[in-house]
């Protein structure tokens, strides 16, 4: 399907508009209709496909393809493609009744895949970033808990969270004696009731500081849960726990245990 539509779009970009079947409308830069060719920036043609969708093709006035989108009465419906000014594919994906559904591909102007996003009912469930030179995966994130509509948050916000951490951290004696400092990054899930689960270290400093960071996060009071489609949902979060030793100054963070 992807290859078919990409080839179709590239073919249309080289076909004279006078030979394209269907209604043709001139549009201004704000995409509103105009009858004045001097004010027109785009041309829009409308055709119908076998599923009853309207296939809208947009061109610049110098006959360069801008986008091809499929619509029904609810909005986007079907395969849609967007293009760079030179006609190369920029973005493509599938809609179901105006909601993103399935894989969306984003490309560099040279045609290299750079991002893949997977959607279910307009909610993203997977994100993959690619190295555009080698094609290898740089980063991959999956799971609905990673993509909430509304993020989970600590009651009172980031400043209140930092104050709670400062007041409750116990700097391990072993780390103090070995002059260990650093920032431990912790990942955890905020459940729909605001409780904390699935606590793990993303970036370690040393075992004693890692364990103290885990203890801190597990002992946190309940958060305000995140939301997906208007309902409380599991949300994955990440915070840094900063351990510093500043002997002789009152701003030393933490206390020995």
C-alpha positions as CSV (number, residue, x, y, z in Angstrom):
1,X,0.0,0.0,0.0
2,X,2.8,2.4,0.9
3,X,4.7,1.8,-2.3
4,X,1.5,2.1,-4.4
5,X,0.6,5.5,-3.0
6,X,4.1,6.8,-3.1
7,X,4.4,5.9,-6.8
8,X,1.0,7.4,-7.5
9,X,2.0,10.7,-5.8
10,X,5.3,10.9,-7.7
11,X,3.5,10.2,-11.0
12,X,0.9,12.9,-10.4
13,X,3.6,15.4,-9.6
14,X,4.8,15.1,-13.2
15,X,1.4,15.1,-14.9
16,X,0.1,18.4,-16.2
17,X,-2.8,19.6,-14.1
18,X,-4.9,20.1,-17.2
19,X,-5.0,16.3,-17.6
20,X,-6.0,15.6,-14.0
21,X,-9.6,14.4,-13.8
22,X,-12.0,16.0,-11.2
23,X,-12.9,19.4,-9.8
24,X,-10.0,21.9,-9.5
25,X,-10.0,24.8,-7.1
26,X,-7.5,27.6,-6.5
27,X,-6.5,28.4,-2.9
28,X,-4.7,31.3,-1.2
29,X,-1.8,30.8,1.2
30,X,-4.3,30.4,4.1
31,X,-5.9,27.5,2.1
32,X,-9.1,29.5,1.4
33,X,-10.7,29.4,-2.0
34,X,-10.0,32.2,-4.5
35,X,-10.9,33.0,-8.1
36,X,-8.0,35.3,-8.5
37,X,-5.1,33.4,-10.0
38,X,-2.6,36.2,-9.0
39,X,-3.5,35.5,-5.3
40,X,-3.6,31.8,-5.6
41,X,-0.8,29.7,-4.0
42,X,-2.2,26.2,-4.4
43,X,-4.4,24.1,-6.7
44,X,-6.7,21.5,-5.3
45,X,-8.2,18.6,-7.2
46,X,-10.9,16.3,-6.0
47,X,-11.5,12.7,-7.1
48,X,-13.4,9.7,-5.6
49,X,-12.0,6.3,-4.7
50,X,-13.8,2.9,-4.7
51,X,-14.5,3.2,-1.0
52,X,-16.5,6.4,-1.5
53,X,-13.8,8.7,0.0
54,X,-12.8,12.0,-1.6
55,X,-9.2,12.1,-2.6
56,X,-7.8,15.6,-2.4
57,X,-4.5,16.4,-4.2
58,X,-2.8,19.7,-3.5
59,X,-0.3,21.3,-5.8
60,X,1.7,24.5,-5.8
61,X,1.0,26.9,-8.7
62,X,4.2,25.7,-10.4
63,X,2.8,22.1,-10.5
64,X,4.6,20.6,-7.5
65,X,2.8,18.1,-5.3
66,X,2.1,19.2,-1.7
67,X,-0.1,16.5,-0.3
68,X,-2.6,13.8,-1.2
69,X,-5.2,13.1,1.5
70,X,-8.3,10.9,1.6
71,X,-11.4,12.2,3.4
72,X,-15.0,11.2,4.3
73,X,-17.6,13.2,6.1
74,X,-15.8,12.7,9.4
75,X,-12.5,14.0,8.2
76,X,-9.3,12.2,7.1
77,X,-10.1,8.6,6.2
78,X,-7.7,6.3,4.4
79,X,-4.1,6.6,3.3
80,X,-2.6,10.2,3.3
81,X,0.8,11.5,2.1
82,X,2.6,14.8,2.5
83,X,5.6,16.0,0.4
84,X,8.7,18.2,0.5
85,X,8.9,21.0,-2.0
86,X,10.9,18.9,-4.3
87,X,8.2,16.2,-4.5
88,X,9.9,13.7,-2.2
89,X,7.8,12.0,0.4
90,X,7.8,13.7,3.8
91,X,5.1,11.9,5.9
92,X,2.5,9.2,5.3
93,X,0.1,7.2,7.2
94,X,-3.5,5.9,7.6
95,X,-6.5,7.4,9.2
96,X,-9.8,5.8,10.2
97,X,-12.7,8.3,10.6
98,X,-10.3,11.2,11.3
99,X,-8.2,9.3,13.8
100,X,-4.6,8.1,13.2
101,X,-4.6,4.3,13.0
102,X,-1.6,2.1,12.3
103,X,1.9,3.1,11.3
104,X,3.0,6.6,10.3
105,X,6.3,7.1,8.6
106,X,8.4,10.3,8.6
107,X,11.2,10.7,6.1
108,X,14.2,13.0,5.5
109,X,14.2,15.0,2.2
110,X,16.6,12.5,0.8
111,X,14.1,9.7,1.4
112,X,15.5,8.1,4.5
113,X,13.1,6.9,7.2
114,X,13.7,8.9,10.4
115,X,10.7,8.2,12.6
116,X,8.0,5.6,12.9
117,X,4.9,6.1,15.0
118,X,2.2,3.5,15.6
119,X,-1.3,4.6,16.6
120,X,-4.4,2.9,18.0
121,X,-7.6,5.0,17.7
122,X,-5.5,8.3,17.6
123,X,-3.4,7.3,20.6
124,X,0.3,6.7,20.0
125,X,1.5,3.3,21.3
126,X,5.0,3.1,19.7
127,X,7.8,5.5,18.7
128,X,10.9,4.6,16.9
129,X,13.8,6.9,15.9
130,X,16.2,5.7,13.2
131,X,19.7,6.6,12.3
132,X,19.1,8.1,8.8
133,X,22.6,7.0,7.6
134,X,22.7,3.4,8.8
135,X,19.0,2.7,9.2
136,X,19.6,1.3,12.7
137,X,17.2,2.0,15.6
138,X,18.4,4.8,17.8
139,X,15.5,4.8,20.3
140,X,12.3,2.8,20.7
141,X,9.5,3.4,23.1
142,X,6.4,1.2,23.4
143,X,3.3,0.9,25.6
144,X,0.3,3.2,26.1
145,X,1.7,4.2,29.6
146,X,4.5,6.1,27.8
147,X,2.1,8.3,25.8
148,X,-0.6,9.7,28.0
149,X,-2.9,12.5,26.8
150,X,-2.3,14.2,30.2
151,X,1.0,13.5,32.1
152,X,1.0,12.3,35.7
153,X,2.3,14.9,38.2
154,X,3.4,15.2,41.8
155,X,0.9,17.1,43.9
156,X,2.1,20.7,44.0
157,X,4.4,20.4,40.9
158,X,8.1,20.0,40.4
159,X,9.2,22.4,43.2
160,X,7.1,20.5,45.7
161,X,8.6,17.3,44.5
162,X,12.1,18.6,44.9
163,X,11.4,19.9,48.4
164,X,10.0,16.4,49.4
165,X,13.1,14.7,48.0
166,X,15.4,17.1,49.9
167,X,13.5,16.6,53.1
168,X,13.3,12.8,52.9
169,X,16.6,11.7,51.3
170,X,19.0,9.7,53.5
171,X,22.6,10.0,52.1
172,X,24.1,6.5,52.5
173,X,27.1,6.5,54.9
174,X,29.0,4.3,52.5
175,X,28.6,6.8,49.7
176,X,29.6,9.7,52.0
177,X,32.7,7.8,53.1
178,X,33.7,7.1,49.5
179,X,32.7,10.6,48.4
180,X,30.2,9.3,45.9
181,X,28.0,11.9,44.2
182,X,26.0,12.0,41.1
183,X,22.5,11.9,39.6
184,X,20.5,8.7,39.5
185,X,17.7,8.6,37.0
186,X,14.7,6.6,38.1
187,X,11.8,5.3,35.9
188,X,8.4,4.4,37.5
189,X,4.8,4.0,36.7
190,X,2.0,6.1,38.3
191,X,-1.1,3.8,38.5
192,X,-4.6,5.1,37.9
193,X,-5.1,5.6,41.7
194,X,-1.9,7.6,41.9
195,X,0.3,4.9,43.6
196,X,3.8,4.2,42.4
197,X,4.9,0.9,40.9
198,X,7.6,-0.6,38.5
199,X,10.4,1.4,40.0
200,X,13.8,0.9,38.3
201,X,17.1,2.6,37.7
202,X,17.6,4.1,34.2
203,X,21.0,5.6,34.9
204,X,23.2,4.4,37.8
205,X,25.8,6.1,40.0
206,X,26.6,3.4,42.5
207,X,24.7,0.7,44.3
208,X,24.2,2.6,47.6
209,X,22.9,5.7,45.9
210,X,20.8,3.7,43.4
211,X,19.2,1.9,46.3
212,X,18.4,5.1,48.1
213,X,16.9,6.6,45.0
214,X,14.7,3.6,44.6
215,X,13.7,3.8,48.3
216,X,12.8,7.4,47.9
217,X,10.6,6.9,44.9
218,X,8.8,3.9,46.4
219,X,8.0,6.0,49.5
220,X,6.6,9.0,47.7
221,X,3.0,10.0,48.4
222,X,0.5,9.4,45.7
223,X,0.7,11.4,42.5
224,X,-2.1,12.9,40.4
225,X,-2.5,10.2,37.7
226,X,-2.2,10.7,34.0
227,X,-5.1,10.5,31.6
228,X,-5.8,8.7,28.3
229,X,-9.0,9.7,26.4
230,X,-10.4,11.4,29.5
231,X,-9.8,8.5,32.0
232,X,-7.1,8.0,34.6
233,X,-4.5,5.6,33.2
234,X,-1.1,4.1,33.9
235,X,1.6,6.6,33.1
236,X,5.4,6.0,33.0
237,X,7.5,8.8,34.5
238,X,11.2,9.6,34.9
239,X,12.9,11.8,37.4
240,X,16.5,12.5,38.5
241,X,17.6,12.1,42.1
242,X,20.6,14.4,42.6
243,X,23.2,13.4,45.3
244,X,25.7,16.0,46.2
245,X,28.2,16.5,49.1
246,X,29.1,20.0,50.1
247,X,31.0,19.9,53.3
248,X,31.0,23.0,55.5
249,X,28.0,24.6,53.8
250,X,24.3,24.5,54.9
251,X,23.1,23.7,51.4
252,X,24.5,20.2,51.6
253,X,21.7,17.9,50.3
254,X,20.6,15.0,52.3
255,X,21.6,13.5,55.6
256,X,23.5,10.4,56.6
257,X,21.6,7.4,57.7
